[in-house]
Amino acid sequence: MLKTRIITALILAPIAIGGIFFLPPLGFALFTGAIITLGAWEWANMAGLTRQFARVAYAAAVALVLWLVYQPHSAVLWLAVAWWFVCLLLVRSYPSGSATWSPVAVRLLMGLAVLVPAWVGLNVLRTGSFQFGAVDNNLLIILYVFCIVWVADIGAYFAGRAFGKAKLAPRVSPGKSWAGVWGGLAAVTVFALIVSWLANAGVEDSILLVLASLVTGAVSVLGDLLESMLKRFRGIKDSSHLLPGHGGIMDRIDSLTAAIPVFALLISQLGWLTAGAW
């Protein structure tokens, strides 16, 4: 199993790095759109569509929606923030509140609310005019939001193993603990301060980056919990088996789908990012 995971990672890493960090904006949009479309194919299964034709049709419908929003839409990011507030209520109430979203059609709409803003947020980060301290490279801010999620995961893992007695959401994801959340956010705080120092940012901007990063890190946990809730309801372990040893694409990007649009909106509102042409 470990060997399979390593081989898959070694194959996918250069593809992901090349697609995200070396393509022009249009190529970036197409590459990330392809990933989101594959994620939609997996989401269809989590929503309850078992026939292959239906899953492909849903993925095609999501791809069409991506094409329709192929321009900076800040309204999509605001809707994403509202959606993740709703998700907090859904996760907190599971399983008693599952009747409200158990219909397949509702879960398919939930997929749109998760996947489309993530793609829009990525492209806003890629094409906007960015400035934070002495840094103005959009690719670095994309890497930064990825790192928020990774750092939060690492911090949560070690804090959870050491102190994780009080469970965060035992009916959704029994392995997660409140200690893991606080440990992850502490790690994100340290990371944001280091980045602020490296970027020669002022005190005010440094504090604001810490706050924006903490909100993003917290929301990323919710993205993970939402997918776990849907898989538990559906009775499946992984979103698919597209990535041998790793499960599916959604299993790898669930936290990012929540973090990216929220972070893109936050730094836009803080004035560090202004919308650009796609």
N, C-alpha and C positions, 0 to 999 in steps of 0.2 A: 504493500500500500504506500509506504513512504517513498519507495523507488518510483512508483507511478506518479506520485505528486511532484517529485523533483523533476522528472522528465517533462511533465506537462508544463511546469513553471518555466523550465529552461526554453521550451518552445514558444510559449506565449509571451514571455517577458520582452524579447526584442520586438515582437509584433506590436505589443501595446505601447512600448516606448517610442517606436518609430511612428506609429499612427497618431499618438497624442502630441509628441514633441518635435516632430520633423516635417509634418505636413502643413501646407498653407491652409488658411481658414476654410476654404471650400472643401479641401480634402479632409480636414479635421472634422467638419460637419458630416461628411459622408461616412467617414470611419466610425465616429461615435454614434451616428444614426444607425449604422449596421449593428452595432453592439446593442443599442436600445431595442432594435427590432427583434433580435434574438432573445433579448430579455422578455419582450412581449410574448413571443412564442412560448416561453417557459411560464409566464404569468397566466396564460390561458389555461395551462394545466392546473395551476394553483387555484384558478377560478372555477374549475370543475369541467372544463372542456376536455374530453378524453380522445375524441376523434381527431386524427391528424389534419384532416381538411379544415376543421373548425379552428384548430390552433393556428394553422398557416393563415387562414382568413383574418383572424384577429391580429396577427402580426402585421399583415399587409395593411389593415385598417389603421394601426398605430403609425406605420410608416407614412401613410397618407396624411395623418394629422401632423406629423413632423414636417412634412413638405408644406402644409398649409400655414404653419407658424414659422416659416423660414425667414424670420427677421426679428430684431430685438423686441420682445414683448415683455415689458416690465410687469404688466398685469398678470402674466402667467406666474411670475415669481411671487407676487402677492397672494395669488390663489394657492400656491404651494404652501406658503406659511399658514394660511387658514386651514388647508387640508391636514397639515401635520398636527395642528391643534385638535382637529377632529379625531385623528389617529390616536392621540394620547387618550382620549375618552374611550375609544374602541378597545384599546389594549387594556386599560384599567378595568373595563367592565366584562372582559372575557372570562368565562364563556356565556354569562347570563345575557349579554347584549348581542350575541351573535345572530339572533334572528333578524336583526335589522340589515345585516349585510350578507346573509347566507345565500340569497338568490344569485345564480350565476351572473345575471346581467349586472347586478350591483358590484360584484367582485371584478367584473371586466371594466367597469367604469373606474373602480379604485385603481386599476392598473394604469389607466390613462392619467389619473391624478398623480401617480408616482413617477411614471416614466417620462412623460412629456416635459414637465418642469425640469427634470434632471438634465435632459438634453438641451433645453433652452438655456439653463444656467451655465452649462459647460461652454456654450457658444458665446454667451455674453462675456464670460471670463476670457475667452480666446480672442474676441474681436474688439473689446472695449478699450478705451484709453485709460491706462492704469498708472498710478503713481502712489507709492507709499515710501516715505523717507527718500532714500537715494535709489530705490528700486522702481523700474518702470517696465519690466519684462513680464508680459502676460503669462508666459509659460511657467514662470516661477510661482505665480499666484495659483495656477492650476495645480502645480506640484504641492503648494502649501496646503490647499484644502484636502488633497489626498493624504498628506502627512498628518493633518489633524485627526482624520479617521484612524490611520494606522497607529499613531501615538496613543490615542484614546484606547484602542484595542489592547495595545501592549501594556499600558498602565493598568487597565482593568483586569487583565489576565493575572499579573503579579499581585495586585492588591486583593483581587478576589481569592486567589489561592492562600494568601496569608491571613486575611481577615473576613472572608466572605461567609458569614453566618446568616445574616438577614437577607433573604431572597428579594430580588427586585420585582419579578413577576413570575412566581412559581407555576402558575397555570398556563403561562405562555412559553417561558424559557427557564426551566428550573436551574440551569447552570449559572445564570446571571445573578449578581448580588449588588446590594447598595454600596458595599465597600469597593466593588469593582468600578462602579460609576464614579465615586469620589476619587478613586485612584487614577482613573482615566482622565478626569477633569484636572486633577493636580498635574499630571504629566503634560497635558495640553497647555496649562498655564506656563509651566517652565519653558516649553517649546516656543510659545508665542513671545515670551520675554527674550529668549535667545535670538529669535528671528528679528525682533524689533531692534535689538542691539546691533546685529549684523547689517540691518538696513539703515542704520544711523537715524532712526525715527526719534521724534521728540517724545517727551514724557506723556503728553496728552494722547498722541497717536498710539503710543505703546499700550497705554491703559485701554484704549478703545479696541485695539487689536486683541488684547487678552479677552475682553468681554465678548467680542464677536466670535472669537475662537471657542470660548466656553459654550456659547449658545449653539454653535455649529456642532461641537462635540456632543452636547446633550441630545440634539436632534438626531445625530447619527445613530445613537443607541435606539431611538424610537424606530428608525428605519429597519434596523435589525429585528426588533421585536415585532413589527408589523408582519414581516415575511414569516417569522417563526409562528405567529398566530395563524396565518393563512395555511401554512404547511401542516400545522397541528390539526386544524379544522378539516383539512383535506385528507389527512392521514398519510402524508408522504414525508420522507426524510430530506430529500434534496429537490431543488426546483427542476433539475434535469440531470442527465449524465453526459452533458456536452464536454465537460472538462474532466477527464479521467483523474480520479483521486481528489478532485476538488468539488464535485457536484456540478452545479450549473452556474451560468453567468450571474443570475440573480443572487446566488449564494455568495458571490464575490463582491457584488456592487450594491447590496441592499442598503448598507449604511451610507454609501455615497449618494444614492438617489435622494436621500433626505438632506444630507449635508450640503450638496452642491447648490441647489437653488436658494436655500436659506442664506448661505455664505455670500453668494452672488448679490442677493438683495441687500444684505447688511453692508457690504463694502460699497455698494452703489449709493446707499443712503448716507454713508459716512463721507462720500465725496472722493473716494480713492479710485473709483471706476465709473467711467461714463460710457454710455452705449456707443458702439461703433457700427460700421457697415459690415454686413456679413458677406 
